[in-house]
């Protein structure tokens, strides 16, 4: 998984009834865009994530191709 600052990260729930969790990548720890990522979650919390298979990225404005 390769990400850019400003990309949206979405983590699907692992159990029946779990919702998805989303946030925006605010910082990369590696210049090549590989994990881990610093994320500002929609609920206001900030955290470090090593994304798993239940995770996907949505390109942010900074990395979108015009």
mmCIF file of the N, C-alpha and C atoms, coordinates in Angstrom:
data_MODEL
# 
_entry.id   MODEL 
# 
loop_
_atom_site.group_PDB 
_atom_site.id 
_atom_site.type_symbol 
_atom_site.label_atom_id 
_atom_site.label_alt_id 
_atom_site.label_comp_id 
_atom_site.label_asym_id 
_atom_site.label_entity_id 
_atom_site.label_seq_id 
_atom_site.pdbx_PDB_ins_code 
_atom_site.Cartn_x 
_atom_site.Cartn_y 
_atom_site.Cartn_z 
_atom_site.occupancy 
_atom_site.B_iso_or_equiv 
_atom_site.pdbx_formal_charge 
_atom_site.auth_seq_id 
_atom_site.auth_comp_id 
_atom_site.auth_asym_id 
_atom_site.auth_atom_id 
_atom_site.pdbx_PDB_model_num 
ATOM 1   N N  . UNK A 1 1  ? 0.854   -1.169 0.000   1.00 0.00 ? 1  UNK A N  1 
ATOM 2   C CA . UNK A 1 1  ? 0.000   0.000  0.000   1.00 0.00 ? 1  UNK A CA 1 
ATOM 3   C C  . UNK A 1 1  ? 0.897   1.228  0.000   1.00 0.00 ? 1  UNK A C  1 
ATOM 4   N N  . UNK A 1 2  ? 0.654   2.124  -0.953  1.00 0.00 ? 2  UNK A N  1 
ATOM 5   C CA . UNK A 1 2  ? 1.399   3.367  -1.062  1.00 0.00 ? 2  UNK A CA 1 
ATOM 6   C C  . UNK A 1 2  ? 0.412   4.519  -0.872  1.00 0.00 ? 2  UNK A C  1 
ATOM 7   N N  . UNK A 1 3  ? 0.713   5.422  0.058   1.00 0.00 ? 3  UNK A N  1 
ATOM 8   C CA . UNK A 1 3  ? -0.191  6.528  0.374   1.00 0.00 ? 3  UNK A CA 1 
ATOM 9   C C  . UNK A 1 3  ? 0.528   7.865  0.240   1.00 0.00 ? 3  UNK A C  1 
ATOM 10  N N  . UNK A 1 4  ? -0.269  8.914  0.244   1.00 0.00 ? 4  UNK A N  1 
ATOM 11  C CA . UNK A 1 4  ? 0.213   10.290 0.208   1.00 0.00 ? 4  UNK A CA 1 
ATOM 12  C C  . UNK A 1 4  ? -0.507  11.073 1.301   1.00 0.00 ? 4  UNK A C  1 
ATOM 13  N N  . UNK A 1 5  ? 0.140   12.108 1.800   1.00 0.00 ? 5  UNK A N  1 
ATOM 14  C CA . UNK A 1 5  ? -0.521  12.983 2.762   1.00 0.00 ? 5  UNK A CA 1 
ATOM 15  C C  . UNK A 1 5  ? -1.774  13.546 2.094   1.00 0.00 ? 5  UNK A C  1 
ATOM 16  N N  . UNK A 1 6  ? -2.885  13.505 2.802   1.00 0.00 ? 6  UNK A N  1 
ATOM 17  C CA . UNK A 1 6  ? -4.158  13.980 2.272   1.00 0.00 ? 6  UNK A CA 1 
ATOM 18  C C  . UNK A 1 6  ? -5.058  12.869 1.772   1.00 0.00 ? 6  UNK A C  1 
ATOM 19  N N  . UNK A 1 7  ? -4.512  11.655 1.586   1.00 0.00 ? 7  UNK A N  1 
ATOM 20  C CA . UNK A 1 7  ? -5.346  10.512 1.197   1.00 0.00 ? 7  UNK A CA 1 
ATOM 21  C C  . UNK A 1 7  ? -6.269  10.146 2.351   1.00 0.00 ? 7  UNK A C  1 
ATOM 22  N N  . UNK A 1 8  ? -7.429  9.644  2.005   1.00 0.00 ? 8  UNK A N  1 
ATOM 23  C CA . UNK A 1 8  ? -8.375  9.157  3.012   1.00 0.00 ? 8  UNK A CA 1 
ATOM 24  C C  . UNK A 1 8  ? -8.156  7.660  3.180   1.00 0.00 ? 8  UNK A C  1 
ATOM 25  N N  . UNK A 1 9  ? -8.112  7.209  4.423   1.00 0.00 ? 9  UNK A N  1 
ATOM 26  C CA . UNK A 1 9  ? -7.941  5.791  4.724   1.00 0.00 ? 9  UNK A CA 1 
ATOM 27  C C  . UNK A 1 9  ? -9.220  5.298  5.392   1.00 0.00 ? 9  UNK A C  1 
ATOM 28  N N  . UNK A 1 10 ? -9.703  4.150  4.954   1.00 0.00 ? 10 UNK A N  1 
ATOM 29  C CA . UNK A 1 10 ? -10.942 3.573  5.475   1.00 0.00 ? 10 UNK A CA 1 
ATOM 30  C C  . UNK A 1 10 ? -10.649 2.155  5.939   1.00 0.00 ? 10 UNK A C  1 
ATOM 31  N N  . UNK A 1 11 ? -11.042 1.856  7.168   1.00 0.00 ? 11 UNK A N  1 
ATOM 32  C CA . UNK A 1 11 ? -10.867 0.525  7.747   1.00 0.00 ? 11 UNK A CA 1 
ATOM 33  C C  . UNK A 1 11 ? -12.260 -0.069 7.951   1.00 0.00 ? 11 UNK A C  1 
ATOM 34  N N  . UNK A 1 12 ? -12.538 -1.166 7.269   1.00 0.00 ? 12 UNK A N  1 
ATOM 35  C CA . UNK A 1 12 ? -13.837 -1.842 7.413   1.00 0.00 ? 12 UNK A CA 1 
ATOM 36  C C  . UNK A 1 12 ? -13.874 -2.586 8.739   1.00 0.00 ? 12 UNK A C  1 
ATOM 37  N N  . UNK A 1 13 ? -15.075 -2.695 9.324   1.00 0.00 ? 13 UNK A N  1 
ATOM 38  C CA . UNK A 1 13 ? -15.238 -3.443 10.560  1.00 0.00 ? 13 UNK A CA 1 
ATOM 39  C C  . UNK A 1 13 ? -14.912 -4.915 10.360  1.00 0.00 ? 13 UNK A C  1 
ATOM 40  N N  . UNK A 1 14 ? -14.395 -5.551 11.400  1.00 0.00 ? 14 UNK A N  1 
ATOM 41  C CA . UNK A 1 14 ? -13.985 -6.962 11.313  1.00 0.00 ? 14 UNK A CA 1 
ATOM 42  C C  . UNK A 1 14 ? -15.108 -7.924 11.706  1.00 0.00 ? 14 UNK A C  1 
ATOM 43  N N  . UNK A 1 15 ? -16.098 -7.435 12.432  1.00 0.00 ? 15 UNK A N  1 
ATOM 44  C CA . UNK A 1 15 ? -17.165 -8.298 12.935  1.00 0.00 ? 15 UNK A CA 1 
ATOM 45  C C  . UNK A 1 15 ? -18.518 -7.833 12.405  1.00 0.00 ? 15 UNK A C  1 
ATOM 46  N N  . UNK A 1 16 ? -19.473 -8.735 12.379  1.00 0.00 ? 16 UNK A N  1 
ATOM 47  C CA . UNK A 1 16 ? -20.828 -8.384 11.950  1.00 0.00 ? 16 UNK A CA 1 
ATOM 48  C C  . UNK A 1 16 ? -21.338 -7.249 12.830  1.00 0.00 ? 16 UNK A C  1 
ATOM 49  N N  . UNK A 1 17 ? -21.849 -6.207 12.187  1.00 0.00 ? 17 UNK A N  1 
ATOM 50  C CA . UNK A 1 17 ? -22.374 -5.067 12.918  1.00 0.00 ? 17 UNK A CA 1 
ATOM 51  C C  . UNK A 1 17 ? -21.372 -3.950 13.148  1.00 0.00 ? 17 UNK A C  1 
ATOM 52  N N  . UNK A 1 18 ? -20.079 -4.233 12.943  1.00 0.00 ? 18 UNK A N  1 
ATOM 53  C CA . UNK A 1 18 ? -19.067 -3.186 13.076  1.00 0.00 ? 18 UNK A CA 1 
ATOM 54  C C  . UNK A 1 18 ? -19.150 -2.250 11.886  1.00 0.00 ? 18 UNK A C  1 
ATOM 55  N N  . UNK A 1 19 ? -19.049 -0.968 12.133  1.00 0.00 ? 19 UNK A N  1 
ATOM 56  C CA . UNK A 1 19 ? -19.026 0.003  11.053  1.00 0.00 ? 19 UNK A CA 1 
ATOM 57  C C  . UNK A 1 19 ? -17.614 0.213  10.535  1.00 0.00 ? 19 UNK A C  1 
ATOM 58  N N  . UNK A 1 20 ? -17.497 1.067  9.555   1.00 0.00 ? 20 UNK A N  1 
ATOM 59  C CA . UNK A 1 20 ? -16.184 1.435  9.034   1.00 0.00 ? 20 UNK A CA 1 
ATOM 60  C C  . UNK A 1 20 ? -15.653 2.621  9.813   1.00 0.00 ? 20 UNK A C  1 
ATOM 61  N N  . UNK A 1 21 ? -14.333 2.768  9.800   1.00 0.00 ? 21 UNK A N  1 
ATOM 62  C CA . UNK A 1 21 ? -13.670 3.888  10.453  1.00 0.00 ? 21 UNK A CA 1 
ATOM 63  C C  . UNK A 1 21 ? -12.848 4.598  9.403   1.00 0.00 ? 21 UNK A C  1 
ATOM 64  N N  . UNK A 1 22 ? -12.916 5.921  9.366   1.00 0.00 ? 22 UNK A N  1 
ATOM 65  C CA . UNK A 1 22 ? -12.181 6.655  8.353   1.00 0.00 ? 22 UNK A CA 1 
ATOM 66  C C  . UNK A 1 22 ? -11.405 7.814  8.923   1.00 0.00 ? 22 UNK A C  1 
ATOM 67  N N  . UNK A 1 23 ? -10.418 8.251  8.145   1.00 0.00 ? 23 UNK A N  1 
ATOM 68  C CA . UNK A 1 23 ? -9.620  9.393  8.536   1.00 0.00 ? 23 UNK A CA 1 
ATOM 69  C C  . UNK A 1 23 ? -8.749  9.851  7.386   1.00 0.00 ? 23 UNK A C  1 
ATOM 70  N N  . UNK A 1 24 ? -7.963  10.880 7.632   1.00 0.00 ? 24 UNK A N  1 
ATOM 71  C CA . UNK A 1 24 ? -7.086  11.451 6.621   1.00 0.00 ? 24 UNK A CA 1 
ATOM 72  C C  . UNK A 1 24 ? -5.641  11.273 7.056   1.00 0.00 ? 24 UNK A C  1 
ATOM 73  N N  . UNK A 1 25 ? -4.804  10.840 6.118   1.00 0.00 ? 25 UNK A N  1 
ATOM 74  C CA . UNK A 1 25 ? -3.381  10.662 6.409   1.00 0.00 ? 25 UNK A CA 1 
ATOM 75  C C  . UNK A 1 25 ? -2.740  12.039 6.515   1.00 0.00 ? 25 UNK A C  1 
ATOM 76  N N  . UNK A 1 26 ? -2.118  12.302 7.661   1.00 0.00 ? 26 UNK A N  1 
ATOM 77  C CA . UNK A 1 26 ? -1.511  13.601 7.916   1.00 0.00 ? 26 UNK A CA 1 
ATOM 78  C C  . UNK A 1 26 ? 0.006   13.577 7.854   1.00 0.00 ? 26 UNK A C  1 
ATOM 79  N N  . UNK A 1 27 ? 0.591   12.376 7.978   1.00 0.00 ? 27 UNK A N  1 
ATOM 80  C CA . UNK A 1 27 ? 2.048   12.289 7.965   1.00 0.00 ? 27 UNK A CA 1 
ATOM 81  C C  . UNK A 1 27 ? 2.480   10.908 7.526   1.00 0.00 ? 27 UNK A C  1 
ATOM 82  N N  . UNK A 1 28 ? 3.542   10.867 6.727   1.00 0.00 ? 28 UNK A N  1 
ATOM 83  C CA . UNK A 1 28 ? 4.152   9.599  6.321   1.00 0.00 ? 28 UNK A CA 1 
ATOM 84  C C  . UNK A 1 28 ? 5.420   9.412  7.129   1.00 0.00 ? 28 UNK A C  1 
ATOM 85  N N  . UNK A 1 29 ? 5.707   8.184  7.508   1.00 0.00 ? 29 UNK A N  1 
ATOM 86  C CA . UNK A 1 29 ? 6.940   7.883  8.233   1.00 0.00 ? 29 UNK A CA 1 
ATOM 87  C C  . UNK A 1 29 ? 8.070   7.507  7.276   1.00 0.00 ? 29 UNK A C  1 
ATOM 88  N N  . UNK A 1 30 ? 7.706   7.161  6.022   1.00 0.00 ? 30 UNK A N  1 
ATOM 89  C CA . UNK A 1 30 ? 8.691   6.780  5.000   1.00 0.00 ? 30 UNK A CA 1 
ATOM 90  C C  . UNK A 1 30 ? 8.424   7.588  3.735   1.00 0.00 ? 30 UNK A C  1 
ATOM 91  N N  . UNK A 1 31 ? 9.462   8.094  3.108   1.00 0.00 ? 31 UNK A N  1 
ATOM 92  C CA . UNK A 1 31 ? 9.324   8.921  1.909   1.00 0.00 ? 31 UNK A CA 1 
ATOM 93  C C  . UNK A 1 31 ? 8.681   8.182  0.740   1.00 0.00 ? 31 UNK A C  1 
ATOM 94  N N  . UNK A 1 32 ? 8.783   6.842  0.711   1.00 0.00 ? 32 UNK A N  1 
ATOM 95  C CA . UNK A 1 32 ? 8.220   6.077  -0.407  1.00 0.00 ? 32 UNK A CA 1 
ATOM 96  C C  . UNK A 1 32 ? 6.722   5.804  -0.251  1.00 0.00 ? 32 UNK A C  1 
ATOM 97  N N  . UNK A 1 33 ? 6.098   6.299  0.820   1.00 0.00 ? 33 UNK A N  1 
ATOM 98  C CA . UNK A 1 33 ? 4.658   6.160  0.998   1.00 0.00 ? 33 UNK A CA 1 
ATOM 99  C C  . UNK A 1 33 ? 4.200   4.858  1.617   1.00 0.00 ? 33 UNK A C  1 
ATOM 100 N N  . UNK A 1 34 ? 5.132   4.057  2.114   1.00 0.00 ? 34 UNK A N  1 
ATOM 101 C CA . UNK A 1 34 ? 4.767   2.793  2.750   1.00 0.00 ? 34 UNK A CA 1 
ATOM 102 C C  . UNK A 1 34 ? 4.414   3.020  4.226   1.00 0.00 ? 34 UNK A C  1 
ATOM 103 N N  . UNK A 1 35 ? 3.661   2.096  4.818   1.00 0.00 ? 35 UNK A N  1 
ATOM 104 C CA . UNK A 1 35 ? 3.250   2.243  6.219   1.00 0.00 ? 35 UNK A CA 1 
ATOM 105 C C  . UNK A 1 35 ? 4.450   2.238  7.167   1.00 0.00 ? 35 UNK A C  1 
ATOM 106 N N  . UNK A 1 36 ? 4.216   2.747  8.369   1.00 0.00 ? 36 UNK A N  1 
ATOM 107 C CA . UNK A 1 36 ? 2.963   3.186  8.996   1.00 0.00 ? 36 UNK A CA 1 
ATOM 108 C C  . UNK A 1 36 ? 2.606   4.616  8.595   1.00 0.00 ? 36 UNK A C  1 
ATOM 109 N N  . UNK A 1 37 ? 1.341   4.991  8.891   1.00 0.00 ? 37 UNK A N  1 
ATOM 110 C CA . UNK A 1 37 ? 0.824   6.310  8.575   1.00 0.00 ? 37 UNK A CA 1 
ATOM 111 C C  . UNK A 1 37 ? 0.276   6.969  9.834   1.00 0.00 ? 37 UNK A C  1 
ATOM 112 N N  . UNK A 1 38 ? 0.474   8.262  9.946   1.00 0.00 ? 38 UNK A N  1 
ATOM 113 C CA . UNK A 1 38 ? -0.165  9.061  10.995  1.00 0.00 ? 38 UNK A CA 1 
ATOM 114 C C  . UNK A 1 38 ? -1.516  9.502  10.433  1.00 0.00 ? 38 UNK A C  1 
ATOM 115 N N  . UNK A 1 39 ? -2.596  9.241  11.163  1.00 0.00 ? 39 UNK A N  1 
ATOM 116 C CA . UNK A 1 39 ? -3.948  9.497  10.666  1.00 0.00 ? 39 UNK A CA 1 
ATOM 117 C C  . UNK A 1 39 ? -4.723  10.366 11.649  1.00 0.00 ? 39 UNK A C  1 
ATOM 118 N N  . UNK A 1 40 ? -5.428  11.349 11.101  1.00 0.00 ? 40 UNK A N  1 
ATOM 119 C CA . UNK A 1 40 ? -6.396  12.135 11.865  1.00 0.00 ? 40 UNK A CA 1 
ATOM 120 C C  . UNK A 1 40 ? -7.750  11.491 11.603  1.00 0.00 ? 40 UNK A C  1 
ATOM 121 N N  . UNK A 1 41 ? -8.278  10.761 12.583  1.00 0.00 ? 41 UNK A N  1 
ATOM 122 C CA . UNK A 1 41 ? -9.537  10.032 12.421  1.00 0.00 ? 41 UNK A CA 1 
ATOM 123 C C  . UNK A 1 41 ? -10.714 10.987 12.446  1.00 0.00 ? 41 UNK A C  1 
ATOM 124 N N  . UNK A 1 42 ? -11.810 10.570 11.847  1.00 0.00 ? 42 UNK A N  1 
ATOM 125 C CA . UNK A 1 42 ? -13.020 11.388 11.771  1.00 0.00 ? 42 UNK A CA 1 
ATOM 126 C C  . UNK A 1 42 ? -13.544 11.786 13.150  1.00 0.00 ? 42 UNK A C  1 
ATOM 127 N N  . UNK A 1 43 ? -13.259 10.992 14.170  1.00 0.00 ? 43 UNK A N  1 
ATOM 128 C CA . UNK A 1 43 ? -13.739 11.317 15.518  1.00 0.00 ? 43 UNK A CA 1 
ATOM 129 C C  . UNK A 1 43 ? -12.823 12.309 16.239  1.00 0.00 ? 43 UNK A C  1 
ATOM 130 N N  . UNK A 1 44 ? -11.764 12.787 15.546  1.00 0.00 ? 44 UNK A N  1 
ATOM 131 C CA . UNK A 1 44 ? -10.877 13.785 16.120  1.00 0.00 ? 44 UNK A CA 1 
ATOM 132 C C  . UNK A 1 44 ? -9.586  13.246 16.690  1.00 0.00 ? 44 UNK A C  1 
ATOM 133 N N  . UNK A 1 45 ? -9.518  11.948 16.901  1.00 0.00 ? 45 UNK A N  1 
ATOM 134 C CA . UNK A 1 45 ? -8.306  11.350 17.444  1.00 0.00 ? 45 UNK A CA 1 
ATOM 135 C C  . UNK A 1 45 ? -7.229  11.232 16.360  1.00 0.00 ? 45 UNK A C  1 
ATOM 136 N N  . UNK A 1 46 ? -5.983  11.222 16.800  1.00 0.00 ? 46 UNK A N  1 
ATOM 137 C CA . UNK A 1 46 ? -4.850  11.020 15.907  1.00 0.00 ? 46 UNK A CA 1 
ATOM 138 C C  . UNK A 1 46 ? -4.145  9.752  16.336  1.00 0.00 ? 46 UNK A C  1 
ATOM 139 N N  . UNK A 1 47 ? -3.700  8.954  15.359  1.00 0.00 ? 47 UNK A N  1 
ATOM 140 C CA . UNK A 1 47 ? -3.007  7.726  15.698  1.00 0.00 ? 47 UNK A CA 1 
ATOM 141 C C  . UNK A 1 47 ? -2.138  7.217  14.561  1.00 0.00 ? 47 UNK A C  1 
ATOM 142 N N  . UNK A 1 48 ? -1.330  6.251  14.885  1.00 0.00 ? 48 UNK A N  1 
ATOM 143 C CA . UNK A 1 48 ? -0.440  5.596  13.940  1.00 0.00 ? 48 UNK A CA 1 
ATOM 144 C C  . UNK A 1 48 ? -1.087  4.290  13.516  1.00 0.00 ? 48 UNK A C  1 
ATOM 145 N N  . UNK A 1 49 ? -1.077  3.996  12.207  1.00 0.00 ? 49 UNK A N  1 
ATOM 146 C CA . UNK A 1 49 ? -1.701  2.776  11.720  1.00 0.00 ? 49 UNK A CA 1 
ATOM 147 C C  . UNK A 1 49 ? -0.764  2.027  10.783  1.00 0.00 ? 49 UNK A C  1 
ATOM 148 N N  . UNK A 1 50 ? -0.733  0.727  10.958  1.00 0.00 ? 50 UNK A N  1 
ATOM 149 C CA . UNK A 1 50 ? -0.133  -0.212 10.023  1.00 0.00 ? 50 UNK A CA 1 
ATOM 150 C C  . UNK A 1 50 ? -1.316  -0.913 9.367   1.00 0.00 ? 50 UNK A C  1 
ATOM 151 N N  . UNK A 1 51 ? -1.742  -0.489 8.165   1.00 0.00 ? 51 UNK A N  1 
ATOM 152 C CA . UNK A 1 51 ? -2.978  -1.000 7.577   1.00 0.00 ? 51 UNK A CA 1 
ATOM 153 C C  . UNK A 1 51 ? -2.948  -2.499 7.288   1.00 0.00 ? 51 UNK A C  1 
ATOM 154 N N  . UNK A 1 52 ? -4.091  -3.133 7.521   1.00 0.00 ? 52 UNK A N  1 
ATOM 155 C CA . UNK A 1 52 ? -4.259  -4.551 7.233   1.00 0.00 ? 52 UNK A CA 1 
ATOM 156 C C  . UNK A 1 52 ? -5.103  -4.754 5.984   1.00 0.00 ? 52 UNK A C  1 
ATOM 157 N N  . UNK A 1 53 ? -5.493  -6.004 5.720   1.00 0.00 ? 53 UNK A N  1 
ATOM 158 C CA . UNK A 1 53 ? -6.253  -6.317 4.506   1.00 0.00 ? 53 UNK A CA 1 
ATOM 159 C C  . UNK A 1 53 ? -7.654  -5.719 4.470   1.00 0.00 ? 53 UNK A C  1 
ATOM 160 N N  . UNK A 1 54 ? -8.174  -5.294 5.607   1.00 0.00 ? 54 UNK A N  1 
ATOM 161 C CA . UNK A 1 54 ? -9.515  -4.701 5.656   1.00 0.00 ? 54 UNK A CA 1 
ATOM 162 C C  . UNK A 1 54 ? -9.476  -3.186 5.402   1.00 0.00 ? 54 UNK A C  1 
ATOM 163 N N  . UNK A 1 55 ? -8.318  -2.681 4.986   1.00 0.00 ? 55 UNK A N  1 
ATOM 164 C CA . UNK A 1 55 ? -8.104  -1.252 4.805   1.00 0.00 ? 55 UNK A CA 1 
ATOM 165 C C  . UNK A 1 55 ? -7.953  -0.895 3.335   1.00 0.00 ? 55 UNK A C  1 
ATOM 166 N N  . UNK A 1 56 ? -8.523  0.252  2.936   1.00 0.00 ? 56 UNK A N  1 
ATOM 167 C CA . UNK A 1 56 ? -8.277  0.757  1.578   1.00 0.00 ? 56 UNK A CA 1 
ATOM 168 C C  . UNK A 1 56 ? -8.081  2.265  1.608   1.00 0.00 ? 56 UNK A C  1 
ATOM 169 N N  . UNK A 1 57 ? -7.484  2.782  0.554   1.00 0.00 ? 57 UNK A N  1 
ATOM 170 C CA . UNK A 1 57 ? -7.210  4.209  0.425   1.00 0.00 ? 57 UNK A CA 1 
ATOM 171 C C  . UNK A 1 57 ? -8.110  4.840  -0.617  1.00 0.00 ? 57 UNK A C  1 
ATOM 172 N N  . UNK A 1 58 ? -8.442  6.100  -0.396  1.00 0.00 ? 58 UNK A N  1 
ATOM 173 C CA . UNK A 1 58 ? -9.142  6.917  -1.377  1.00 0.00 ? 58 UNK A CA 1 
ATOM 174 C C  . UNK A 1 58 ? -8.259  8.132  -1.593  1.00 0.00 ? 58 UNK A C  1 
ATOM 175 N N  . UNK A 1 59 ? -7.880  8.374  -2.843  1.00 0.00 ? 59 UNK A N  1 
ATOM 176 C CA . UNK A 1 59 ? -6.942  9.462  -3.146  1.00 0.00 ? 59 UNK A CA 1 
ATOM 177 C C  . UNK A 1 59 ? -7.482  10.801 -2.683  1.00 0.00 ? 59 UNK A C  1 
ATOM 178 N N  . UNK A 1 60 ? -6.626  11.552 -2.007  1.00 0.00 ? 60 UNK A N  1 
ATOM 179 C CA . UNK A 1 60 ? -6.959  12.907 -1.600  1.00 0.00 ? 60 UNK A CA 1 
ATOM 180 C C  . UNK A 1 60 ? -6.618  13.887 -2.692  1.00 0.00 ? 60 UNK A C  1 
ATOM 181 N N  . UNK A 1 61 ? -6.924  15.146 -2.461  1.00 0.00 ? 61 UNK A N  1 
ATOM 182 C CA . UNK A 1 61 ? -6.671  16.172 -3.469  1.00 0.00 ? 61 UNK A CA 1 
ATOM 183 C C  . UNK A 1 61 ? -5.190  16.281 -3.796  1.00 0.00 ? 61 UNK A C  1 
ATOM 184 N N  . UNK A 1 62 ? -4.326  16.063 -2.806  1.00 0.00 ? 62 UNK A N  1 
ATOM 185 C CA . UNK A 1 62 ? -2.895  16.215 -3.027  1.00 0.00 ? 62 UNK A CA 1 
ATOM 186 C C  . UNK A 1 62 ? -2.341  15.164 -3.972  1.00 0.00 ? 62 UNK A C  1 
ATOM 187 N N  . UNK A 1 63 ? -2.956  13.974 -4.010  1.00 0.00 ? 63 UNK A N  1 
ATOM 188 C CA . UNK A 1 63 ? -2.410  12.897 -4.830  1.00 0.00 ? 63 UNK A CA 1 
ATOM 189 C C  . UNK A 1 63 ? -3.287  12.553 -6.038  1.00 0.00 ? 63 UNK A C  1 
ATOM 190 N N  . UNK A 1 64 ? -4.434  13.240 -6.180  1.00 0.00 ? 64 UNK A N  1 
ATOM 191 C CA . UNK A 1 64 ? -5.319  12.953 -7.300  1.00 0.00 ? 64 UNK A CA 1 
ATOM 192 C C  . UNK A 1 64 ? -4.717  13.472 -8.601  1.00 0.00 ? 64 UNK A C  1 
ATOM 193 N N  . UNK A 1 65 ? -4.907  12.725 -9.664  1.00 0.00 ? 65 UNK A N  1 
ATOM 194 C CA . UNK A 1 65 ? -4.395  13.107 -10.968 1.00 0.00 ? 65 UNK A CA 1 
ATOM 195 C C  . UNK A 1 65 ? -5.472  13.893 -11.703 1.00 0.00 ? 65 UNK A C  1 
ATOM 196 N N  . UNK A 1 66 ? -5.116  15.062 -12.227 1.00 0.00 ? 66 UNK A N  1 
ATOM 197 C CA . UNK A 1 66 ? -6.095  15.896 -12.943 1.00 0.00 ? 66 UNK A CA 1 
ATOM 198 C C  . UNK A 1 66 ? -6.141  15.528 -14.405 1.00 0.00 ? 66 UNK A C  1 
# 
